[in-house]
Amino acid sequence: MRNASQQERRHTICVLVDNEPGVLARVIGLFSGRGYNIESLTVSEVDHVNRLSRINIVTTGTEQVIEQIKALLARLVPVHRVQDLTVEGPAVERELALVKVLGDRERLVQALRIADFMHARLVDSTPGGLIFEMTGSSDDIDAFIALVEPVEVSRAGVVAIGRGGVVLEPPPDVVATQTKGEGR
């Protein structure tokens, strides 16, 4: 039997980086170069003034592998903070999906009932098809997809944020330096 540190577990890692060309490629290269899989990836600028972006990465690994990933990420030059929301406190995770269902009237009515029950929103309707938008946990979206049996799915990936006082913020010197326009 494996001990807890040898069991694989899903982790949501948030990384605060400079918003500049090549940063995402370096982060992805760190994973692919070592054979680690990225299950979900979202990236967006979160601070326009200081040109900072947040990368949300969902990956699976043993405790040792996750610690290695975090250490390697922290050493990349444009990385300011690395936070493992799975272990560093409670967090809220959500995902967005667009789900297309095609079929006859009976199938579409059934999909509408399921969507109503699962709190998915109808965003487009044609005589032979429907497109739903669903925001929720990855498990909720998986359940909705299994129930409506869509013909096409587009998922935006997991976004996450720490609850309460769990905050991913840049070091004070980065904000002060970049606000003055001096760069890093």
N, C-alpha and C positions, 0 to 999 in steps of 0.2 A: 504494500500500500504506500502511495506517495504521501510525503508530509506536505503541509500547507504551502511551503515555499516552492515545491516542485509541481504544484497543480496549476494548470493554465486558467487564467481568469481574464475576463473582458475589462479593459481600462479605457477611460476617457481622459486623454491628455490634452491640456490647453497650453498653447505656446504663444507668447507675445513677442513679435518680431518687428524689425524695421520694414516698412512697406517699400521695397525696392526690388528691381529686377533680379531674378535668380534665386531669391530666398526660398521660395516654395520648391524649386528644383533641388536645392541642397537638402532641404528637409526630407523630401521624398527619396532622394538618393541615399540618405542615411539609412532609411528603412530597406529599400530594395537591395542595396549593396551588402546587407547582412542577412538577407532572406526573411525579413520580417514583413508581415502582411498588414496593410492598412484596410480596415473594414469599412471605415467611413472617414471622409475628409471634407471639412468646410473651411473656407478662408474668406475673411472680409476685413476691410479697413475699419478700425474702431475708434481711431483718433486722427482726424484729418490734420489738425494743427501740428502734432508731433510725428505724423506719418508712421503710425503704428498699426499693424494688422494682428488679428487674432486667428490662430489656426487651431481648429478642433480636430483631434485625431482619435479614432476609436481603433484599438488594436487588442490582440489577445496574446498573452504570454505568461510565463512563470514570473514569480516575484523577482528573480534574478534578471530575467530578460527585460522586464519593465524598468527596473532600476538602471540597467545598462542603457536602454533607450533614453531615459530621462537625462542621464549623465552625458551622453553623446549630444543630445539636443542642446543642453545647457552650454556646451563648448563651442557651438557654432557662433561665429562672430555676430551676426545680426539678431541673435536671440537674447531677449532681456529677462524673460521669466519662463519657467516650465512648471506646470501644476498638474498633478494627477488627481482629478476630481473624484476618482474612485476611492482613494484612501485619505485625501486631505480635507475631508468634511462633506457634509451633505450638499447635494447639487440637484439642479433641475435640468433634465435633458429632454429635448424635443426634436422631432424630425417632421419635415413636410414632404408630402407625396401628392402627385397628380396621378389619378387612376382612371383609365379609359375602359368603359364597358360597351360592347356592341351586342346587338341581338334584337329579337322580336319584342313586341310590346310587353309580353309577360315577363321576359328576362329583365327588361329595363325597370319595370314596376318593382320586381323583386329587389333589384339593386338599389332603387330609391328607398325601399323600406329598410334595408340593411344600413344604408348610409344615414338615414334618420336615427336609427338605433345607435349607431357608432359615432354620431356627431360629425360625419363628413359633410362637406358643403358642396352642393351642385354648382359648378362654375361654367359649364357649357352643355348645351343640349341640341341634338339634331334628331331627325326622325328615326335614325337607326343607332344612335349612340349617345352616351353620357360621359362627361368628364367630372370627376369629383376631386376636391381638394381635402386632404386630411392632414391635420397637425396633431401630433401626440407622441407617445412613447413609441420606440421602434416595435415593441411587442404589439401595441394597439394597431399600428399600421400593418404589421404582418398578419394580424387576425382579420382585418378588413379585407386585405388582398385575398386571403384564403377563402373568405366568404363570398366575395363578388366575382371571383374568377375572371379577372380583367384580361384584355387582349394586349394592353400596354401599360407600363408603369414607369414613372420618372420620380426618383427620390432625391431630395436635396442633401441628405446627410444629416448627421447629428450635430446640433448646436447645444452647448451646455454652459451653465453658469453656476458658481457656488452660491449656496443659500446663506443668508445672514451676513456674518462678518468674513466669510470666505471670499476674498477679492484677488483677482489677477490684475495687478497694476505694475507699471514700470517703476524702476528705481527712481528716486527723486532727481538724481543727477541727469538722467536721460531726458526727463520732461523739461527740466530747467535748461539744459544744453540745447535741445532741439527746438524749444520754443524761441530761443534767442537766434535760431537760424545757423548755429555753428556746426550742426551735424554731430556725428558721434565720434 
